[in-house]
Amino acid sequence: MKTSTNKLLYFIAFILLSVGSIRIILTYDKLTISPDELVHVATGLELIENGTYYLEALHPPLARLSVAILPYLGGASLSEEFYAKYSHPFNENSGYKQSFEGRNLGGQQIFFAKSHDNYKKMVFLSRLGILPYFLLCGIVIFVWVRTHIGSYTALYSILFYTTLPIILANSGLATTDMPMCALLTCTIFALLEWLESASFKNTLLLGFSFALLVVTKFSGAIFFLIVAAPIILAKDYATGKVSRGFNGARVTSIMLISIITFFMVWCTYNFELTTLSYPYFLTPEKVSALKASLRDFGLSEKSVKKLFTAKILPFPEFFHGLSDLSDRIAYVYAGYIFGKVLLFQGVWYFFPAATLFKTPLFVLALGLLGCCLLIKIFISQKNWKVVAPVIVVFTLLLASTAFNMNIGLRHLLPIFPFICITAGYSLDFLLNRRPLFINGLTVLLLAAYLVTTALSHPFYVAYFNFMAQGRGEEILIDSDFDIGQELEYALTFPEVHNNIDSLKLYYSGLADPGFFGFKEYVLYQMELHHKNFNINFGNSRYLLISIPLLKLLPKEKKSDIAKCKDARRIGQTFMLYDFNSCI
């Protein structure tokens, strides 16, 4: 390809990433802060400001540091009294309730303790910390696809990546999902290069990519291990060589990757050390058994005691987080799909169905066609690298059928950069086909896709394709529909703003409604486990209710609105009820 053409493609890719970034930034002041963002910023600030990581260890710190560093530099701070009460190792005496209260109160103090201008500033700074991950993922996609598949496919992949609603939605929130997605993408591409040549350069690339992934989100490392095996099998098939082990160079390379990961994890957790009797590393029963075994082996009581009281265990909160993750995986969340509340069970089809309804159909169709075309190339040309995006998409989709946490497609976000690649290959294929009507139809459908996704701005979170018929809440709720993002937007409706003194809010988020002017309100997430929780008018004429509450609550808890007529939809996620229409 000519140098001038190359420069043009790079320039267009730069423009696409810039426009995508602008679209993301323009959502910052439109979306109310979400419950997860409150937690992530508070826990990240704790590590930066206090040097501890006790508010919640469920996720490693890197993404949380990313969303907290700019607010910290912008003046965000938590009091010494707060840290004295809440920042201490979790134990049975403090309980989960106090831990939950602490991390949410910390977020409330950061965002709502001062003026409205300060709130906007903190929201902007925290969400801006995710933008580099969006750009990193896009750049890696473009460079890798251009090198191994083709320049135009790389450009079209970036076109889809920078316009896909689920990517834009999660890139505009101060959460862990986009950082994990970006770093998993980098690590998978680094693995492909390392499998081809375990050079020092490729070893460092894979080592640092994997290490950063590990300190971003535990599930990212799990996803990487899930997709690594089939990628290796694809390479073996293509090369005709079965991997029966690793030679000396590979073993040395793996050792270096392990060392890099170890020190990266330890550094991220502030080089903390604790004893081997740390309960999230070894349970008291296992400690007792190990001590007995060491005594039987011949160690003196003094030596055993010294071994278990010395601070030699690195990054203890890493093990705490793994323990929390294990508990979360075993625990079945209250999910929702197709109007059915999933209590005490997950369903195998949650993520495939969510992908079907939340991915634009044009991209979905192109992605499937691209998978078929790339598989054909893999079989005919034995090109194992080009089939890697297909392997990632279908391996993770298959693995997702076993997930209990049916609470959001964001947990499967890493498949979407690879769907963009397969869709990009299809688009390149179709635009070079004859007869010309295929080109024309493809361009027309592409234009329709770009327009419809642009119209979903800024509320990309609640995007569903046209199969949902504008009723996404009948298919999915939770983080696929409502994270409390429309609280401020609801106030732009005259029937809400003009009746604020006689209105009662039932809100599914954890932002402070009083901060925005609401007089009477109930935060559903705080009242969720109260047996006496009911929706009622009380002394108010109007009820403004988050739609997920209407879907999750049983009929007996909604008796006050059972006879209401002419309820009005406010935005995408609220319903407004007038008492005068309920009698």
C-alpha positions as a printed Julia matrix, in Angstrom:
583×3 Matrix{Float64}:
   0.0     0.0    0.0
   1.29    3.48  -0.88
   2.73    5.67   1.88
   0.16    8.4    1.18
  -2.68    5.88   1.57
  -1.17    4.61   4.81
  -0.99    8.14   6.19
  -4.6     8.77   5.19
  -5.78    5.6    6.96
  -3.88    6.56  10.11
  -5.38   10.04   9.95
  -8.92    8.68   9.56
  -8.36    6.27  12.45
  -7.14    9.21  14.55
 -10.27   11.19  13.63
 -12.54    8.25  14.53
 -10.88    7.79  17.92
 -11.08   11.55  18.52
 -14.78   11.71  17.63
 -15.44    8.67  19.83
 -13.59   10.37  22.7
 -15.62   13.55  22.26
 -18.87   11.58  22.29
 -17.78    9.9   25.51
 -16.74   13.16  27.19
 -20.05   14.78  26.22
 -21.89   12.15  28.29
 -20.07   13.02  31.53
 -22.34   15.83  32.69
 -25.51   14.17  31.37
 -25.37   11.0   33.45
 -25.87   11.0   37.21
 -23.15    9.2   39.14
 -23.87    5.47  39.47
 -23.59    3.22  42.57
 -20.5     1.4   41.29
 -18.73    4.67  40.52
 -19.21    5.87  44.1
 -17.5     2.71  45.36
 -14.65    2.65  42.84
 -13.64    6.27  43.39
 -13.85    5.96  47.19
 -11.74    2.79  47.32
  -9.18    4.21  44.91
  -8.94    7.41  46.93
  -8.46    5.37  50.11
  -5.37    3.7   48.65
  -3.95    6.98  47.32
  -4.68    9.09  50.38
  -4.55    6.63  53.28
  -2.3     3.9   51.92
  -4.86    1.19  52.77
  -7.3    -0.86  50.71
  -9.92   -1.99  53.19
 -13.22   -0.46  52.02
 -13.64   -3.24  49.45
 -11.09   -5.71  48.11
 -13.37   -7.36  45.53
 -11.46   -5.79  42.62
  -7.71   -5.13  42.34
  -6.78   -1.45  42.57
  -5.51   -0.34  39.13
  -8.81    0.77  37.56
  -9.85    2.31  40.87
  -6.59    4.22  41.1
  -7.22    5.44  37.55
 -10.61    6.92  38.44
  -9.47    8.36  41.78
  -6.16    9.99  40.91
  -7.6    13.02  39.07
 -10.29   13.71  41.73
  -7.5    13.5   44.35
  -5.4    16.01  42.43
  -8.55   18.1   42.07
  -9.04   18.31  45.84
 -11.1    15.23  46.75
 -10.4    13.97  50.25
 -11.92   11.82  52.99
 -11.65   12.79  56.64
  -9.48   11.15  59.29
 -12.68   10.33  61.17
 -13.98    8.45  58.14
 -10.81    6.36  57.87
 -10.79    5.68  61.6
 -14.33    4.29  61.4
 -14.31    2.43  58.1
 -10.75    1.82  56.86
  -9.68   -1.31  58.69
  -9.32   -4.99  57.75
 -12.7    -6.59  57.2
 -13.61   -9.04  59.91
 -16.65  -10.81  61.29
 -17.11   -8.19  64.0
 -17.38   -5.26  61.6
 -19.61   -7.17  59.19
 -20.55   -6.61  55.57
 -23.14   -3.98  56.47
 -20.55   -1.59  57.88
 -18.25   -2.27  54.93
 -21.1    -1.5   52.49
 -21.99    1.63  54.42
 -18.38    2.83  54.46
 -17.59    2.61  50.78
 -20.89    4.21  49.78
 -20.57    6.95  52.38
 -17.06    7.62  51.1
 -18.39    8.08  47.59
 -21.18   10.33  48.87
 -18.65   12.55  50.64
 -16.46   12.85  47.55
 -19.27   13.82  45.19
 -22.0    15.44  47.3
 -20.33   17.09  50.31
 -19.72   20.4   48.55
 -21.28   22.5   45.79
 -22.99   21.41  42.59
 -20.01   22.74  40.62
 -17.7    20.54  42.67
 -19.95   17.54  41.98
 -19.69   18.17  38.23
 -15.93   18.57  38.57
 -15.54   15.28  40.45
 -17.73   13.42  37.94
 -15.72   14.8   35.03
 -12.34   14.02  36.58
 -13.24   10.5   37.71
 -14.73    9.49  34.35
 -11.85   11.06  32.46
  -9.59    8.46  34.08
 -11.18    5.76  31.9
 -10.64    7.53  28.57
  -7.0     6.37  28.18
  -8.2     2.76  28.26
 -10.68    3.46  25.47
  -7.89    4.98  23.38
  -5.41    2.22  24.24
  -7.82   -0.51  23.16
  -8.62    1.29  19.91
  -4.96    1.85  19.04
  -4.06   -1.78  19.76
  -6.97   -3.02  17.62
  -5.95   -0.81  14.7
  -2.25   -1.68  14.81
  -2.74   -5.43  15.24
  -5.5    -5.79  12.64
  -3.62   -3.66  10.12
  -0.54   -5.85  10.59
  -2.2    -9.26  10.45
  -5.47   -8.87   8.53
  -5.49   -5.69   6.47
  -5.45   -1.89   6.57
  -9.07   -1.34   5.54
 -10.3    -3.99   7.96
  -8.38   -2.16  10.68
 -10.07    1.11   9.76
 -13.55   -0.41   9.66
 -12.9    -2.16  12.98
 -12.14    1.22  14.54
 -15.27    2.67  12.95
 -17.41    0.08  14.75
 -15.38    0.26  17.96
 -15.84    4.03  18.27
 -19.58    3.95  17.56
 -20.77    0.81  19.37
 -23.15    1.88  22.19
 -21.93   -0.64  24.77
 -18.32    0.47  24.25
 -19.23    4.16  24.49
 -21.41    3.53  27.55
 -18.74    1.75  29.58
 -15.97    4.06  28.4
 -17.9     6.97  29.9
 -18.26    5.52  33.4
 -15.72    5.44  36.23
 -15.89    1.66  36.59
 -13.61   -1.36  36.12
 -15.22   -2.79  32.99
 -13.52   -0.78  30.24
 -10.03   -1.01  31.79
 -10.38   -4.79  31.99
 -11.69   -4.93  28.41
  -8.79   -2.86  27.08
  -6.08   -4.73  28.96
  -7.51   -8.15  28.12
  -7.49   -7.15  24.45
  -3.84   -6.09  24.77
  -2.92   -9.3   26.59
  -4.57  -11.55  24.0
  -2.79   -9.8   21.14
   0.48  -10.0   23.13
  -0.11  -13.74  23.56
  -0.47  -14.17  19.8
   2.89  -12.5   19.21
   4.53  -14.48  22.03
   3.25  -17.79  20.67
   4.86  -16.97  17.35
   8.15  -15.91  18.93
   9.05  -15.92  22.63
  11.58  -13.13  22.13
  12.61  -10.86  24.97
  10.5    -8.05  23.5
   7.39  -10.24  23.19
   7.97  -11.66  26.67
   8.07   -8.18  28.18
   4.98   -7.2   26.19
   3.01  -10.22  27.41
   4.39   -9.94  30.95
   3.41   -6.32  31.47
   0.07   -6.72  29.69
  -0.87   -9.72  31.81
   0.39   -8.09  35.01
  -1.68   -4.96  34.39
  -4.69   -7.15  33.61
  -4.3    -9.05  36.9
  -4.23   -5.82  38.94
  -7.28   -4.45  37.11
  -9.94   -7.13  37.54
  -9.75  -10.77  38.61
 -12.2   -11.89  35.94
  -9.85  -10.49  33.28
  -7.16  -13.01  34.21
  -9.76  -15.79  34.25
 -11.01  -14.77  30.79
  -7.45  -14.77  29.48
  -6.82  -18.31  30.69
 -10.14  -19.43  29.17
  -9.26  -18.16  25.68
  -5.54  -19.0   25.76
  -6.05  -22.77  25.48
  -8.19  -22.76  22.27
  -5.84  -20.2   20.7
  -2.9   -22.55  21.35
  -4.91  -25.44  19.88
  -5.65  -23.35  16.77
  -1.94  -22.64  16.38
  -1.12  -26.34  16.75
  -3.69  -27.22  14.1
  -2.41  -24.6   11.67
   1.27  -25.44  12.11
   0.8   -29.2   12.39
   2.79  -29.24  15.62
   1.28  -30.34  18.92
   2.43  -28.38  21.98
   3.61  -31.08  24.36
   5.48  -28.71  26.61
   7.78  -25.72  26.55
  11.45  -25.62  25.66
  14.06  -23.9   27.79
  13.51  -20.5   26.19
   9.76  -20.7   26.77
  10.25  -21.75  30.4
  12.61  -18.83  30.99
  10.1   -16.53  29.31
   7.24  -17.78  31.51
   9.39  -17.29  34.62
  10.07  -13.69  33.6
   6.34  -13.11  33.01
   5.62  -14.54  36.47
   8.22  -12.28  38.11
   6.84   -9.2   36.35
   3.31  -10.12  37.45
   4.38  -10.74  41.06
   6.1    -7.38  41.46
   3.37   -5.52  39.6
   0.74   -6.94  41.95
   2.84   -6.2   45.02
   3.56   -2.65  43.84
  -0.12   -1.97  43.15
  -1.05   -3.11  46.65
   1.47   -0.66  48.12
   4.07   -3.36  48.98
   1.98   -4.51  51.92
   3.03   -7.56  53.96
   1.19   -9.63  56.56
   1.48  -12.98  58.34
   0.74  -16.44  56.96
  -2.18  -16.69  59.38
  -4.06  -14.01  57.45
  -7.59  -15.5   57.35
  -8.17  -14.82  53.64
  -4.98  -16.72  52.79
  -5.32  -19.63  55.21
  -8.41  -20.32  57.32
  -7.8   -20.86  61.07
  -8.42  -24.59  60.57
  -5.78  -24.79  57.83
  -3.33  -22.77  59.93
  -3.74  -25.23  62.82
  -3.3   -28.21  60.51
  -0.21  -26.7   58.87
   1.34  -25.91  62.24
   0.78  -29.51  63.35
   2.36  -30.81  60.15
   5.41  -28.59  60.61
   5.83  -29.82  64.18
   5.58  -33.4   63.0
   8.2   -32.58  60.38
  10.6   -31.61  63.18
  10.28  -27.84  63.56
  10.33  -26.53  67.11
   7.36  -24.72  68.61
   9.42  -21.53  68.67
  10.25  -21.81  64.96
   6.64  -22.51  64.03
   5.45  -19.53  66.07
   8.07  -17.3   64.49
   7.08  -18.45  61.0
   3.42  -17.59  61.54
   3.99  -14.25  63.26
   6.54  -12.89  60.78
   5.16  -10.57  58.11
   6.22  -12.47  55.01
   2.98  -12.77  53.0
   2.82  -10.11  50.24
  -0.3    -8.27  49.03
  -2.81   -9.69  51.59
  -5.72   -7.7   50.16
  -5.18   -9.55  46.87
  -6.08  -12.78  48.68
  -8.96  -10.98  50.39
 -10.26  -10.01  46.97
  -9.93  -13.55  45.65
 -11.92  -14.78  48.65
 -14.63  -12.2   47.99
 -14.71  -13.15  44.31
 -15.11  -16.82  45.21
 -18.04  -15.93  47.45
 -19.61  -13.78  44.73
 -19.3   -16.54  42.13
 -20.93  -19.05  44.47
 -23.67  -16.59  45.39
 -26.53  -16.33  42.88
 -27.63  -12.76  42.21
 -31.16  -11.55  41.68
 -31.2   -11.14  37.92
 -33.87  -10.37  35.35
 -34.51  -11.34  31.74
 -37.58  -11.34  29.49
 -39.8   -10.08  32.33
 -38.74  -12.88  34.67
 -37.04  -12.16  38.0
 -34.22  -14.65  38.55
 -34.19  -15.37  42.26
 -31.6   -17.87  43.48
 -30.73  -18.97  39.96
 -28.93  -17.9   36.83
 -29.92  -18.9   33.31
 -27.54  -20.17  30.65
 -28.98  -17.95  27.91
 -28.62  -14.61  29.73
 -25.43  -13.37  28.02
 -26.2   -14.74  24.54
 -29.65  -13.11  24.72
 -28.24   -9.86  26.08
 -25.7    -9.8   23.24
 -28.49  -10.37  20.72
 -30.66   -7.5   21.97
 -28.0    -4.94  22.94
 -25.79   -5.2   19.86
 -26.88   -3.26  16.75
 -28.19   -5.86  14.3
 -26.02   -4.53  11.48
 -22.89   -5.13  13.56
 -24.2    -8.49  14.74
 -24.87   -9.67  11.18
 -21.51   -8.42   9.93
 -19.79  -10.0   12.92
 -21.29  -13.43  12.22
 -20.4   -13.19   8.54
 -16.89  -12.12   9.47
 -16.51  -15.11  11.78
 -17.42  -17.45   8.91
 -15.02  -15.72   6.51
 -12.13  -15.76   8.98
 -12.72  -19.43   9.82
 -12.6   -20.16   6.08
  -9.23  -18.39   5.82
  -7.98  -20.28   8.86
  -8.89  -23.64   7.32
  -7.71  -22.9    3.79
  -4.57  -20.89   4.53
  -3.69  -22.26   7.99
  -3.5   -18.66   9.22
  -4.11  -19.16  12.93
  -3.8   -15.52  13.98
  -6.77  -14.29  11.94
  -9.12  -16.72  13.69
  -8.18  -15.45  17.17
 -11.01  -12.85  17.29
 -13.51  -15.59  16.45
 -12.1   -17.83  19.18
 -12.33  -15.06  21.77
 -15.96  -14.22  20.96
 -17.31  -17.76  20.93
 -15.17  -19.11  23.78
 -16.25  -16.34  26.15
 -19.88  -16.57  25.02
 -19.81  -20.31  25.69
 -18.17  -19.81  29.07
 -20.77  -17.16  29.96
 -23.52  -19.77  29.91
 -22.13  -21.02  33.23
 -22.06  -17.57  34.91
 -24.31  -17.02  37.92
 -23.95  -13.23  37.86
 -26.71  -12.43  35.36
 -26.68   -8.72  36.16
 -25.21   -7.05  33.11
 -23.69   -7.57  29.68
 -20.83   -5.33  30.84
 -19.35   -8.44  32.46
 -18.81   -9.79  28.94
 -17.61   -6.47  27.5
 -14.28   -7.94  26.22
 -16.02   -9.78  23.37
 -17.06   -6.53  21.7
 -13.66   -5.28  20.44
 -13.32   -8.67  18.74
 -16.86   -8.48  17.33
 -15.81   -5.11  15.89
 -12.86   -6.82  14.18
 -14.98   -9.55  12.6
 -17.57   -6.95  11.56
 -14.81   -4.79  10.11
 -13.55   -7.7    8.01
 -17.08   -8.32   6.71
 -17.54   -4.68   5.78
 -14.27   -4.7    3.85
 -15.36   -7.93   2.13
 -18.81   -6.58   1.13
 -17.54   -3.23  -0.1
 -15.3    -5.07  -2.54
 -18.01   -7.36  -3.91
 -19.85   -7.24  -7.2
 -22.57   -6.5   -8.32
 -22.6    -2.89  -7.2
 -26.0    -3.09  -5.5
 -24.28   -5.07  -2.7
 -21.94   -2.13  -2.13
 -24.83    0.32  -2.2
 -26.97   -1.71   0.21
 -24.01   -2.11   2.57
 -23.33    1.64   2.58
 -27.03    2.36   3.18
 -27.18   -0.04   6.14
 -23.94    1.4    7.51
 -25.39    4.9    7.36
 -28.54    3.72   9.14
 -26.4     2.11  11.84
 -24.37    5.29  12.38
 -27.51    7.43  12.61
 -29.4     5.15  15.01
 -26.45    4.74  17.36
 -25.82    8.49  17.31
 -29.45    9.07  18.3
 -28.91    7.02  21.46
 -26.51    9.69  22.77
 -25.93   10.31  25.66
 -27.85    7.4   27.21
 -25.86    4.57  25.66
 -26.34    2.47  28.81
 -30.0     1.84  27.96
 -29.43    1.11  24.25
 -31.32   -1.83  22.73
 -31.63   -2.67  19.05
 -35.0    -2.42  17.28
 -35.96   -6.0   18.22
 -36.68   -4.63  21.7
 -39.32   -2.34  20.13
 -38.48    0.5   22.49
 -39.23   -1.59  25.6
 -35.8    -2.66  26.74
 -37.01   -3.07  30.34
 -39.09   -6.03  29.2
 -35.86   -7.8   28.27
 -33.15   -6.63  30.7
 -32.75   -4.18  33.55
 -29.91   -3.56  36.04
 -26.74   -2.24  34.39
 -28.11   -3.01  30.92
 -30.87   -0.47  31.42
 -30.71    1.63  34.57
 -27.76    2.51  36.8
 -29.51    5.6   38.13
 -28.14    7.67  35.25
 -31.27    9.75  34.54
 -31.88   11.37  37.94
 -30.77   14.83  36.83
 -32.34   14.38  33.41
 -35.72   13.69  35.01
 -35.67   17.19  36.5
 -35.67   18.69  33.0
 -39.27   17.49  32.57
 -41.75   20.21  33.67
 -44.12   17.69  35.27
 -41.27   16.66  37.58
 -39.56   20.0   38.17
 -42.78   22.0   38.69
 -44.22   19.46  41.13
 -41.08   18.73  43.13
 -42.7    19.79  46.44
 -45.53   17.27  46.07
 -43.5    14.44  44.55
 -42.03   11.32  46.14
 -39.12    9.57  44.42
 -38.35    5.85  44.47
 -34.86    5.67  43.03
 -32.78    2.64  42.03
 -29.43    4.44  42.31
 -27.32    5.64  45.24
 -26.79    9.27  44.24
 -28.2    11.79  46.72
 -31.58   12.99  45.37
 -31.72   15.73  48.01
 -28.57   17.24  46.53
 -30.47   17.78  43.27
 -33.58   19.23  44.89
 -35.87   16.26  45.61
 -37.77   16.73  48.88
 -38.95   13.2   49.59
 -37.25   10.07  48.32
 -36.42    6.44  48.98
 -33.22    4.78  47.78
 -34.29    1.3   46.8
 -30.8    -0.22  47.09
 -30.67    0.87  50.73
 -34.17   -0.47  51.48
 -33.99   -3.62  49.37
 -33.88   -6.11  52.23
 -36.48   -4.42  54.41
 -39.53   -6.68  54.66
 -41.85   -3.7   55.11
 -40.68   -1.93  51.96
 -43.69   -0.83  49.89
 -44.38    1.78  47.24
 -46.95    4.25  48.55
 -48.03    7.83  47.96
 -48.06    8.81  51.62
 -48.82   12.54  51.65
 -47.51   13.1   48.12
 -49.59   13.58  45.0
 -46.95   12.28  42.57
 -44.72    9.24  42.54
 -41.61    9.12  40.36
 -40.43    5.51  40.26
 -37.39    3.88  38.68
 -38.72    1.28  36.25
 -36.5    -1.57  37.57
 -38.37   -1.33  40.89
 -41.65   -1.89  39.09
 -40.17   -4.99  37.46
 -38.55   -6.48  40.54
 -41.15   -5.85  43.24
 -44.06   -8.28  43.74
 -47.61   -6.98  43.19
 -48.43   -6.71  46.88
 -45.69   -4.11  47.32
 -47.13   -1.95  44.52
 -50.79   -1.92  45.57
 -50.95    1.9   45.75
 -50.36    2.22  42.0
 -52.26   -0.86  40.85
 -55.29    1.22  39.79
 -53.37    4.17  38.39
 -54.17    5.27  34.86
 -52.25    7.44  32.42
 -48.85    6.95  34.05
 -46.28    8.97  32.11
 -42.84    7.78  31.1
 -40.06   10.17  32.09
 -36.96    9.61  30.01
 -36.18    5.94  29.53
 -35.98    4.77  33.14
 -38.72    6.49  35.19
 -42.52    6.33  35.43
 -44.56    9.21  36.89
 -47.84    8.45  38.69
 -50.48   11.0   39.68
 -52.55   10.12  42.76
 -55.6    11.77  41.16
 -55.52    9.15  38.39
 -55.39    6.27  40.87
 -58.81    6.63  42.48
